[in-house]
Amino acid sequence: MIEDVSAKRLYELREKNGLSTRAAAERIGTSSSVWNRWENGKNRMTSFFIIQICKEFGVSADWLLGLTD
């Protein structure tokens, strides 16, 4: 399931950059509670935030969504 992969990759991305959920969320203009829900697979990221994450962290949307390795 894409959501499970994207939640895992979001966690990996945050950890790789040494960020708290709050710091990661602030970098893309959202709250830590929203980031936590994405990371725990409880909510889906909107296309707006997928783009923000990709731009801010230098990853592709395909990678973030689990479509490529």
mmCIF file of the N, C-alpha and C atoms, coordinates in Angstrom:
data_MODEL
# 
_entry.id   MODEL 
# 
loop_
_atom_site.group_PDB 
_atom_site.id 
_atom_site.type_symbol 
_atom_site.label_atom_id 
_atom_site.label_alt_id 
_atom_site.label_comp_id 
_atom_site.label_asym_id 
_atom_site.label_entity_id 
_atom_site.label_seq_id 
_atom_site.pdbx_PDB_ins_code 
_atom_site.Cartn_x 
_atom_site.Cartn_y 
_atom_site.Cartn_z 
_atom_site.occupancy 
_atom_site.B_iso_or_equiv 
_atom_site.pdbx_formal_charge 
_atom_site.auth_seq_id 
_atom_site.auth_comp_id 
_atom_site.auth_asym_id 
_atom_site.auth_atom_id 
_atom_site.pdbx_PDB_model_num 
ATOM 1   N N  . MET A 1 1  ? 0.847  -1.190 0.000  1.00 0.00 ? 1  MET A N  1 
ATOM 2   C CA . MET A 1 1  ? 0.000  0.000  0.000  1.00 0.00 ? 1  MET A CA 1 
ATOM 3   C C  . MET A 1 1  ? 0.886  1.244  0.000  1.00 0.00 ? 1  MET A C  1 
ATOM 4   N N  . ILE A 1 2  ? 0.586  2.185  -0.843 1.00 0.00 ? 2  ILE A N  1 
ATOM 5   C CA . ILE A 1 2  ? 1.407  3.386  -0.986 1.00 0.00 ? 2  ILE A CA 1 
ATOM 6   C C  . ILE A 1 2  ? 1.481  4.164  0.322  1.00 0.00 ? 2  ILE A C  1 
ATOM 7   N N  . GLU A 1 3  ? 0.383  4.293  1.053  1.00 0.00 ? 3  GLU A N  1 
ATOM 8   C CA . GLU A 1 3  ? 0.393  5.078  2.282  1.00 0.00 ? 3  GLU A CA 1 
ATOM 9   C C  . GLU A 1 3  ? 1.406  4.522  3.282  1.00 0.00 ? 3  GLU A C  1 
ATOM 10  N N  . ASP A 1 4  ? 1.502  3.206  3.409  1.00 0.00 ? 4  ASP A N  1 
ATOM 11  C CA . ASP A 1 4  ? 2.458  2.615  4.339  1.00 0.00 ? 4  ASP A CA 1 
ATOM 12  C C  . ASP A 1 4  ? 3.890  2.951  3.932  1.00 0.00 ? 4  ASP A C  1 
ATOM 13  N N  . VAL A 1 5  ? 4.177  2.872  2.647  1.00 0.00 ? 5  VAL A N  1 
ATOM 14  C CA . VAL A 1 5  ? 5.513  3.187  2.155  1.00 0.00 ? 5  VAL A CA 1 
ATOM 15  C C  . VAL A 1 5  ? 5.804  4.665  2.342  1.00 0.00 ? 5  VAL A C  1 
ATOM 16  N N  . SER A 1 6  ? 4.873  5.515  2.014  1.00 0.00 ? 6  SER A N  1 
ATOM 17  C CA . SER A 1 6  ? 5.125  6.953  2.140  1.00 0.00 ? 6  SER A CA 1 
ATOM 18  C C  . SER A 1 6  ? 5.289  7.347  3.605  1.00 0.00 ? 6  SER A C  1 
ATOM 19  N N  . ALA A 1 7  ? 4.549  6.736  4.515  1.00 0.00 ? 7  ALA A N  1 
ATOM 20  C CA . ALA A 1 7  ? 4.707  7.023  5.940  1.00 0.00 ? 7  ALA A CA 1 
ATOM 21  C C  . ALA A 1 7  ? 6.107  6.629  6.401  1.00 0.00 ? 7  ALA A C  1 
ATOM 22  N N  . LYS A 1 8  ? 6.568  5.469  5.977  1.00 0.00 ? 8  LYS A N  1 
ATOM 23  C CA . LYS A 1 8  ? 7.908  5.005  6.334  1.00 0.00 ? 8  LYS A CA 1 
ATOM 24  C C  . LYS A 1 8  ? 8.976  5.922  5.750  1.00 0.00 ? 8  LYS A C  1 
ATOM 25  N N  . ARG A 1 9  ? 8.799  6.320  4.517  1.00 0.00 ? 9  ARG A N  1 
ATOM 26  C CA . ARG A 1 9  ? 9.789  7.190  3.864  1.00 0.00 ? 9  ARG A CA 1 
ATOM 27  C C  . ARG A 1 9  ? 9.802  8.590  4.483  1.00 0.00 ? 9  ARG A C  1 
ATOM 28  N N  . LEU A 1 10 ? 8.650  9.068  4.888  1.00 0.00 ? 10 LEU A N  1 
ATOM 29  C CA . LEU A 1 10 ? 8.579  10.358 5.556  1.00 0.00 ? 10 LEU A CA 1 
ATOM 30  C C  . LEU A 1 10 ? 9.366  10.312 6.863  1.00 0.00 ? 10 LEU A C  1 
ATOM 31  N N  . TYR A 1 11 ? 9.204  9.232  7.610  1.00 0.00 ? 11 TYR A N  1 
ATOM 32  C CA . TYR A 1 11 ? 9.957  9.029  8.852  1.00 0.00 ? 11 TYR A CA 1 
ATOM 33  C C  . TYR A 1 11 ? 11.455 8.976  8.556  1.00 0.00 ? 11 TYR A C  1 
ATOM 34  N N  . GLU A 1 12 ? 11.840 8.190  7.562  1.00 0.00 ? 12 GLU A N  1 
ATOM 35  C CA . GLU A 1 12 ? 13.251 8.060  7.187  1.00 0.00 ? 12 GLU A CA 1 
ATOM 36  C C  . GLU A 1 12 ? 13.841 9.411  6.785  1.00 0.00 ? 12 GLU A C  1 
ATOM 37  N N  . LEU A 1 13 ? 13.095 10.174 6.035  1.00 0.00 ? 13 LEU A N  1 
ATOM 38  C CA . LEU A 1 13 ? 13.537 11.485 5.573  1.00 0.00 ? 13 LEU A CA 1 
ATOM 39  C C  . LEU A 1 13 ? 13.771 12.420 6.756  1.00 0.00 ? 13 LEU A C  1 
ATOM 40  N N  . ARG A 1 14 ? 12.859 12.418 7.687  1.00 0.00 ? 14 ARG A N  1 
ATOM 41  C CA . ARG A 1 14 ? 12.978 13.274 8.875  1.00 0.00 ? 14 ARG A CA 1 
ATOM 42  C C  . ARG A 1 14 ? 14.175 12.856 9.726  1.00 0.00 ? 14 ARG A C  1 
ATOM 43  N N  . GLU A 1 15 ? 14.309 11.567 9.952  1.00 0.00 ? 15 GLU A N  1 
ATOM 44  C CA . GLU A 1 15 ? 15.424 11.061 10.760 1.00 0.00 ? 15 GLU A CA 1 
ATOM 45  C C  . GLU A 1 15 ? 16.772 11.328 10.094 1.00 0.00 ? 15 GLU A C  1 
ATOM 46  N N  . LYS A 1 16 ? 16.845 11.110 8.795  1.00 0.00 ? 16 LYS A N  1 
ATOM 47  C CA . LYS A 1 16 ? 18.083 11.338 8.044  1.00 0.00 ? 16 LYS A CA 1 
ATOM 48  C C  . LYS A 1 16 ? 18.561 12.773 8.180  1.00 0.00 ? 16 LYS A C  1 
ATOM 49  N N  . ASN A 1 17 ? 17.615 13.691 8.271  1.00 0.00 ? 17 ASN A N  1 
ATOM 50  C CA . ASN A 1 17 ? 17.934 15.106 8.403  1.00 0.00 ? 17 ASN A CA 1 
ATOM 51  C C  . ASN A 1 17 ? 18.050 15.563 9.856  1.00 0.00 ? 17 ASN A C  1 
ATOM 52  N N  . GLY A 1 18 ? 17.892 14.625 10.791 1.00 0.00 ? 18 GLY A N  1 
ATOM 53  C CA . GLY A 1 18 ? 18.043 14.935 12.203 1.00 0.00 ? 18 GLY A CA 1 
ATOM 54  C C  . GLY A 1 18 ? 17.028 15.916 12.735 1.00 0.00 ? 18 GLY A C  1 
ATOM 55  N N  . LEU A 1 19 ? 15.792 15.807 12.252 1.00 0.00 ? 19 LEU A N  1 
ATOM 56  C CA . LEU A 1 19 ? 14.747 16.763 12.621 1.00 0.00 ? 19 LEU A CA 1 
ATOM 57  C C  . LEU A 1 19 ? 13.695 16.144 13.521 1.00 0.00 ? 19 LEU A C  1 
ATOM 58  N N  . SER A 1 20 ? 13.164 16.954 14.408 1.00 0.00 ? 20 SER A N  1 
ATOM 59  C CA . SER A 1 20 ? 11.972 16.560 15.160 1.00 0.00 ? 20 SER A CA 1 
ATOM 60  C C  . SER A 1 20 ? 10.774 16.694 14.228 1.00 0.00 ? 20 SER A C  1 
ATOM 61  N N  . THR A 1 21 ? 9.646  16.142 14.627 1.00 0.00 ? 21 THR A N  1 
ATOM 62  C CA . THR A 1 21 ? 8.456  16.309 13.792 1.00 0.00 ? 21 THR A CA 1 
ATOM 63  C C  . THR A 1 21 ? 8.089  17.785 13.690 1.00 0.00 ? 21 THR A C  1 
ATOM 64  N N  . ARG A 1 22 ? 8.292  18.502 14.760 1.00 0.00 ? 22 ARG A N  1 
ATOM 65  C CA . ARG A 1 22 ? 7.974  19.935 14.753 1.00 0.00 ? 22 ARG A CA 1 
ATOM 66  C C  . ARG A 1 22 ? 8.853  20.688 13.754 1.00 0.00 ? 22 ARG A C  1 
ATOM 67  N N  . ALA A 1 23 ? 10.158 20.422 13.784 1.00 0.00 ? 23 ALA A N  1 
ATOM 68  C CA . ALA A 1 23 ? 11.090 21.110 12.882 1.00 0.00 ? 23 ALA A CA 1 
ATOM 69  C C  . ALA A 1 23 ? 10.815 20.747 11.424 1.00 0.00 ? 23 ALA A C  1 
ATOM 70  N N  . ALA A 1 24 ? 10.553 19.475 11.161 1.00 0.00 ? 24 ALA A N  1 
ATOM 71  C CA . ALA A 1 24 ? 10.252 19.045 9.797  1.00 0.00 ? 24 ALA A CA 1 
ATOM 72  C C  . ALA A 1 24 ? 8.975  19.708 9.302  1.00 0.00 ? 24 ALA A C  1 
ATOM 73  N N  . ALA A 1 25 ? 7.958  19.725 10.149 1.00 0.00 ? 25 ALA A N  1 
ATOM 74  C CA . ALA A 1 25 ? 6.680  20.333 9.779  1.00 0.00 ? 25 ALA A CA 1 
ATOM 75  C C  . ALA A 1 25 ? 6.830  21.825 9.495  1.00 0.00 ? 25 ALA A C  1 
ATOM 76  N N  . GLU A 1 26 ? 7.601  22.497 10.325 1.00 0.00 ? 26 GLU A N  1 
ATOM 77  C CA . GLU A 1 26 ? 7.811  23.939 10.138 1.00 0.00 ? 26 GLU A CA 1 
ATOM 78  C C  . GLU A 1 26 ? 8.494  24.233 8.803  1.00 0.00 ? 26 GLU A C  1 
ATOM 79  N N  . ARG A 1 27 ? 9.389  23.348 8.388  1.00 0.00 ? 27 ARG A N  1 
ATOM 80  C CA . ARG A 1 27 ? 10.104 23.565 7.124  1.00 0.00 ? 27 ARG A CA 1 
ATOM 81  C C  . ARG A 1 27 ? 9.177  23.565 5.916  1.00 0.00 ? 27 ARG A C  1 
ATOM 82  N N  . ILE A 1 28 ? 8.033  22.873 6.035  1.00 0.00 ? 28 ILE A N  1 
ATOM 83  C CA . ILE A 1 28 ? 7.101  22.836 4.902  1.00 0.00 ? 28 ILE A CA 1 
ATOM 84  C C  . ILE A 1 28 ? 5.800  23.592 5.176  1.00 0.00 ? 28 ILE A C  1 
ATOM 85  N N  . GLY A 1 29 ? 5.711  24.228 6.328  1.00 0.00 ? 29 GLY A N  1 
ATOM 86  C CA . GLY A 1 29 ? 4.553  25.073 6.610  1.00 0.00 ? 29 GLY A CA 1 
ATOM 87  C C  . GLY A 1 29 ? 3.321  24.355 7.124  1.00 0.00 ? 29 GLY A C  1 
ATOM 88  N N  . THR A 1 30 ? 3.535  23.337 7.949  1.00 0.00 ? 30 THR A N  1 
ATOM 89  C CA . THR A 1 30 ? 2.396  22.653 8.564  1.00 0.00 ? 30 THR A CA 1 
ATOM 90  C C  . THR A 1 30 ? 2.696  22.435 10.045 1.00 0.00 ? 30 THR A C  1 
ATOM 91  N N  . SER A 1 31 ? 1.797  21.778 10.745 1.00 0.00 ? 31 SER A N  1 
ATOM 92  C CA . SER A 1 31 ? 1.979  21.537 12.178 1.00 0.00 ? 31 SER A CA 1 
ATOM 93  C C  . SER A 1 31 ? 2.583  20.160 12.433 1.00 0.00 ? 31 SER A C  1 
ATOM 94  N N  . SER A 1 32 ? 3.151  20.004 13.616 1.00 0.00 ? 32 SER A N  1 
ATOM 95  C CA . SER A 1 32 ? 3.731  18.712 13.971 1.00 0.00 ? 32 SER A CA 1 
ATOM 96  C C  . SER A 1 32 ? 2.654  17.632 14.092 1.00 0.00 ? 32 SER A C  1 
ATOM 97  N N  . SER A 1 33 ? 1.448  18.007 14.486 1.00 0.00 ? 33 SER A N  1 
ATOM 98  C CA . SER A 1 33 ? 0.381  17.004 14.593 1.00 0.00 ? 33 SER A CA 1 
ATOM 99  C C  . SER A 1 33 ? -0.013 16.469 13.219 1.00 0.00 ? 33 SER A C  1 
ATOM 100 N N  . VAL A 1 34 ? -0.017 17.343 12.216 1.00 0.00 ? 34 VAL A N  1 
ATOM 101 C CA . VAL A 1 34 ? -0.304 16.902 10.850 1.00 0.00 ? 34 VAL A CA 1 
ATOM 102 C C  . VAL A 1 34 ? 0.813  15.974 10.371 1.00 0.00 ? 34 VAL A C  1 
ATOM 103 N N  . TRP A 1 35 ? 2.071  16.383 10.582 1.00 0.00 ? 35 TRP A N  1 
ATOM 104 C CA . TRP A 1 35 ? 3.209  15.548 10.187 1.00 0.00 ? 35 TRP A CA 1 
ATOM 105 C C  . TRP A 1 35 ? 3.124  14.182 10.868 1.00 0.00 ? 35 TRP A C  1 
ATOM 106 N N  . ASN A 1 36 ? 2.814  14.168 12.155 1.00 0.00 ? 36 ASN A N  1 
ATOM 107 C CA . ASN A 1 36 ? 2.691  12.902 12.890 1.00 0.00 ? 36 ASN A CA 1 
ATOM 108 C C  . ASN A 1 36 ? 1.621  11.998 12.292 1.00 0.00 ? 36 ASN A C  1 
ATOM 109 N N  . ARG A 1 37 ? 0.497  12.570 11.909 1.00 0.00 ? 37 ARG A N  1 
ATOM 110 C CA . ARG A 1 37 ? -0.573 11.757 11.309 1.00 0.00 ? 37 ARG A CA 1 
ATOM 111 C C  . ARG A 1 37 ? -0.131 11.165 9.982  1.00 0.00 ? 37 ARG A C  1 
ATOM 112 N N  . TRP A 1 38 ? 0.630  11.910 9.191  1.00 0.00 ? 38 TRP A N  1 
ATOM 113 C CA . TRP A 1 38 ? 1.169  11.363 7.938  1.00 0.00 ? 38 TRP A CA 1 
ATOM 114 C C  . TRP A 1 38 ? 2.146  10.240 8.232  1.00 0.00 ? 38 TRP A C  1 
ATOM 115 N N  . GLU A 1 39 ? 3.048  10.499 9.173  1.00 0.00 ? 39 GLU A N  1 
ATOM 116 C CA . GLU A 1 39 ? 4.099  9.545  9.493  1.00 0.00 ? 39 GLU A CA 1 
ATOM 117 C C  . GLU A 1 39 ? 3.526  8.254  10.084 1.00 0.00 ? 39 GLU A C  1 
ATOM 118 N N  . ASN A 1 40 ? 2.416  8.358  10.772 1.00 0.00 ? 40 ASN A N  1 
ATOM 119 C CA . ASN A 1 40 ? 1.771  7.184  11.357 1.00 0.00 ? 40 ASN A CA 1 
ATOM 120 C C  . ASN A 1 40 ? 0.748  6.546  10.426 1.00 0.00 ? 40 ASN A C  1 
ATOM 121 N N  . GLY A 1 41 ? 0.617  7.076  9.219  1.00 0.00 ? 41 GLY A N  1 
ATOM 122 C CA . GLY A 1 41 ? -0.292 6.519  8.236  1.00 0.00 ? 41 GLY A CA 1 
ATOM 123 C C  . GLY A 1 41 ? -1.760 6.767  8.518  1.00 0.00 ? 41 GLY A C  1 
ATOM 124 N N  . LYS A 1 42 ? -2.048 7.738  9.369  1.00 0.00 ? 42 LYS A N  1 
ATOM 125 C CA . LYS A 1 42 ? -3.444 8.022  9.723  1.00 0.00 ? 42 LYS A CA 1 
ATOM 126 C C  . LYS A 1 42 ? -4.112 8.989  8.751  1.00 0.00 ? 42 LYS A C  1 
ATOM 127 N N  . ASN A 1 43 ? -3.326 9.812  8.106  1.00 0.00 ? 43 ASN A N  1 
ATOM 128 C CA . ASN A 1 43 ? -3.825 10.756 7.108  1.00 0.00 ? 43 ASN A CA 1 
ATOM 129 C C  . ASN A 1 43 ? -2.940 10.688 5.872  1.00 0.00 ? 43 ASN A C  1 
ATOM 130 N N  . ARG A 1 44 ? -3.481 11.098 4.743  1.00 0.00 ? 44 ARG A N  1 
ATOM 131 C CA . ARG A 1 44 ? -2.722 11.153 3.498  1.00 0.00 ? 44 ARG A CA 1 
ATOM 132 C C  . ARG A 1 44 ? -2.241 12.574 3.261  1.00 0.00 ? 44 ARG A C  1 
ATOM 133 N N  . MET A 1 45 ? -1.073 12.667 2.671  1.00 0.00 ? 45 MET A N  1 
ATOM 134 C CA . MET A 1 45 ? -0.545 13.981 2.301  1.00 0.00 ? 45 MET A CA 1 
ATOM 135 C C  . MET A 1 45 ? -1.301 14.480 1.071  1.00 0.00 ? 45 MET A C  1 
ATOM 136 N N  . THR A 1 46 ? -1.563 15.769 1.035  1.00 0.00 ? 46 THR A N  1 
ATOM 137 C CA . THR A 1 46 ? -2.156 16.357 -0.164 1.00 0.00 ? 46 THR A CA 1 
ATOM 138 C C  . THR A 1 46 ? -1.051 16.588 -1.184 1.00 0.00 ? 46 THR A C  1 
ATOM 139 N N  . SER A 1 47 ? -1.433 16.798 -2.419 1.00 0.00 ? 47 SER A N  1 
ATOM 140 C CA . SER A 1 47 ? -0.436 17.043 -3.461 1.00 0.00 ? 47 SER A CA 1 
ATOM 141 C C  . SER A 1 47 ? 0.387  18.283 -3.141 1.00 0.00 ? 47 SER A C  1 
ATOM 142 N N  . PHE A 1 48 ? -0.221 19.293 -2.551 1.00 0.00 ? 48 PHE A N  1 
ATOM 143 C CA . PHE A 1 48 ? 0.508  20.504 -2.175 1.00 0.00 ? 48 PHE A CA 1 
ATOM 144 C C  . PHE A 1 48 ? 1.671  20.157 -1.257 1.00 0.00 ? 48 PHE A C  1 
ATOM 145 N N  . PHE A 1 49 ? 1.423  19.353 -0.227 1.00 0.00 ? 49 PHE A N  1 
ATOM 146 C CA . PHE A 1 49 ? 2.478  19.031 0.724  1.00 0.00 ? 49 PHE A CA 1 
ATOM 147 C C  . PHE A 1 49 ? 3.468  18.016 0.175  1.00 0.00 ? 49 PHE A C  1 
ATOM 148 N N  . ILE A 1 50 ? 3.040  17.158 -0.714 1.00 0.00 ? 50 ILE A N  1 
ATOM 149 C CA . ILE A 1 50 ? 3.991  16.257 -1.374 1.00 0.00 ? 50 ILE A CA 1 
ATOM 150 C C  . ILE A 1 50 ? 5.016  17.097 -2.132 1.00 0.00 ? 50 ILE A C  1 
ATOM 151 N N  . ILE A 1 51 ? 4.543  18.102 -2.850 1.00 0.00 ? 51 ILE A N  1 
ATOM 152 C CA . ILE A 1 51 ? 5.443  18.988 -3.595 1.00 0.00 ? 51 ILE A CA 1 
ATOM 153 C C  . ILE A 1 51 ? 6.359  19.751 -2.639 1.00 0.00 ? 51 ILE A C  1 
ATOM 154 N N  . GLN A 1 52 ? 5.802  20.268 -1.545 1.00 0.00 ? 52 GLN A N  1 
ATOM 155 C CA . GLN A 1 52 ? 6.608  21.007 -0.567 1.00 0.00 ? 52 GLN A CA 1 
ATOM 156 C C  . GLN A 1 52 ? 7.709  20.124 0.012  1.00 0.00 ? 52 GLN A C  1 
ATOM 157 N N  . ILE A 1 53 ? 7.376  18.911 0.372  1.00 0.00 ? 53 ILE A N  1 
ATOM 158 C CA . ILE A 1 53 ? 8.356  17.981 0.942  1.00 0.00 ? 53 ILE A CA 1 
ATOM 159 C C  . ILE A 1 53 ? 9.451  17.676 -0.074 1.00 0.00 ? 53 ILE A C  1 
ATOM 160 N N  . CYS A 1 54 ? 9.063  17.411 -1.298 1.00 0.00 ? 54 CYS A N  1 
ATOM 161 C CA . CYS A 1 54 ? 10.041 17.108 -2.345 1.00 0.00 ? 54 CYS A CA 1 
ATOM 162 C C  . CYS A 1 54 ? 10.993 18.268 -2.580 1.00 0.00 ? 54 CYS A C  1 
ATOM 163 N N  . LYS A 1 55 ? 10.461 19.473 -2.640 1.00 0.00 ? 55 LYS A N  1 
ATOM 164 C CA . LYS A 1 55 ? 11.298 20.649 -2.844 1.00 0.00 ? 55 LYS A CA 1 
ATOM 165 C C  . LYS A 1 55 ? 12.232 20.884 -1.658 1.00 0.00 ? 55 LYS A C  1 
ATOM 166 N N  . GLU A 1 56 ? 11.686 20.825 -0.473 1.00 0.00 ? 56 GLU A N  1 
ATOM 167 C CA . GLU A 1 56 ? 12.449 21.139 0.738  1.00 0.00 ? 56 GLU A CA 1 
ATOM 168 C C  . GLU A 1 56 ? 13.539 20.112 1.034  1.00 0.00 ? 56 GLU A C  1 
ATOM 169 N N  . PHE A 1 57 ? 13.240 18.835 0.770  1.00 0.00 ? 57 PHE A N  1 
ATOM 170 C CA . PHE A 1 57 ? 14.173 17.777 1.141  1.00 0.00 ? 57 PHE A CA 1 
ATOM 171 C C  . PHE A 1 57 ? 14.906 17.160 -0.046 1.00 0.00 ? 57 PHE A C  1 
ATOM 172 N N  . GLY A 1 58 ? 14.630 17.649 -1.253 1.00 0.00 ? 58 GLY A N  1 
ATOM 173 C CA . GLY A 1 58 ? 15.365 17.193 -2.422 1.00 0.00 ? 58 GLY A CA 1 
ATOM 174 C C  . GLY A 1 58 ? 15.128 15.747 -2.814 1.00 0.00 ? 58 GLY A C  1 
ATOM 175 N N  . VAL A 1 59 ? 13.887 15.300 -2.697 1.00 0.00 ? 59 VAL A N  1 
ATOM 176 C CA . VAL A 1 59 ? 13.525 13.944 -3.112 1.00 0.00 ? 59 VAL A CA 1 
ATOM 177 C C  . VAL A 1 59 ? 12.444 14.026 -4.185 1.00 0.00 ? 59 VAL A C  1 
ATOM 178 N N  . SER A 1 60 ? 12.252 12.930 -4.894 1.00 0.00 ? 60 SER A N  1 
ATOM 179 C CA . SER A 1 60 ? 11.202 12.908 -5.916 1.00 0.00 ? 60 SER A CA 1 
ATOM 180 C C  . SER A 1 60 ? 9.881  12.436 -5.307 1.00 0.00 ? 60 SER A C  1 
ATOM 181 N N  . ALA A 1 61 ? 8.808  12.846 -5.921 1.00 0.00 ? 61 ALA A N  1 
ATOM 182 C CA . ALA A 1 61 ? 7.492  12.389 -5.482 1.00 0.00 ? 61 ALA A CA 1 
ATOM 183 C C  . ALA A 1 61 ? 7.364  10.885 -5.664 1.00 0.00 ? 61 ALA A C  1 
ATOM 184 N N  . ASP A 1 62 ? 7.958  10.352 -6.743 1.00 0.00 ? 62 ASP A N  1 
ATOM 185 C CA . ASP A 1 62 ? 7.921  8.905  -6.963 1.00 0.00 ? 62 ASP A CA 1 
ATOM 186 C C  . ASP A 1 62 ? 8.579  8.170  -5.798 1.00 0.00 ? 62 ASP A C  1 
ATOM 187 N N  . TRP A 1 63 ? 9.714  8.674  -5.328 1.00 0.00 ? 63 TRP A N  1 
ATOM 188 C CA . TRP A 1 63 ? 10.380 8.038  -4.195 1.00 0.00 ? 63 TRP A CA 1 
ATOM 189 C C  . TRP A 1 63 ? 9.531  8.153  -2.934 1.00 0.00 ? 63 TRP A C  1 
ATOM 190 N N  . LEU A 1 64 ? 9.036  9.353  -2.651 1.00 0.00 ? 64 LEU A N  1 
ATOM 191 C CA . LEU A 1 64 ? 8.251  9.583  -1.439 1.00 0.00 ? 64 LEU A CA 1 
ATOM 192 C C  . LEU A 1 64 ? 7.019  8.692  -1.395 1.00 0.00 ? 64 LEU A C  1 
ATOM 193 N N  . LEU A 1 65 ? 6.392  8.476  -2.546 1.00 0.00 ? 65 LEU A N  1 
ATOM 194 C CA . LEU A 1 65 ? 5.175  7.670  -2.598 1.00 0.00 ? 65 LEU A CA 1 
ATOM 195 C C  . LEU A 1 65 ? 5.435  6.179  -2.761 1.00 0.00 ? 65 LEU A C  1 
ATOM 196 N N  . GLY A 1 66 ? 6.701  5.797  -2.841 1.00 0.00 ? 66 GLY A N  1 
ATOM 197 C CA . GLY A 1 66 ? 7.039  4.392  -2.920 1.00 0.00 ? 66 GLY A CA 1 
ATOM 198 C C  . GLY A 1 66 ? 6.954  3.810  -4.315 1.00 0.00 ? 66 GLY A C  1 
ATOM 199 N N  . LEU A 1 67 ? 6.987  4.655  -5.332 1.00 0.00 ? 67 LEU A N  1 
ATOM 200 C CA . LEU A 1 67 ? 6.890  4.178  -6.717 1.00 0.00 ? 67 LEU A CA 1 
ATOM 201 C C  . LEU A 1 67 ? 8.253  3.808  -7.281 1.00 0.00 ? 67 LEU A C  1 
ATOM 202 N N  . THR A 1 68 ? 9.329  4.339  -6.664 1.00 0.00 ? 68 THR A N  1 
ATOM 203 C CA . THR A 1 68 ? 10.703 3.985  -7.035 1.00 0.00 ? 68 THR A CA 1 
ATOM 204 C C  . THR A 1 68 ? 11.504 3.781  -5.763 1.00 0.00 ? 68 THR A C  1 
ATOM 205 N N  . ASP A 1 69 ? 12.656 3.148  -5.925 1.00 0.00 ? 69 ASP A N  1 
ATOM 206 C CA . ASP A 1 69 ? 13.543 2.926  -4.755 1.00 0.00 ? 69 ASP A CA 1 
ATOM 207 C C  . ASP A 1 69 ? 14.548 4.000  -4.588 1.00 0.00 ? 69 ASP A C  1 
# 
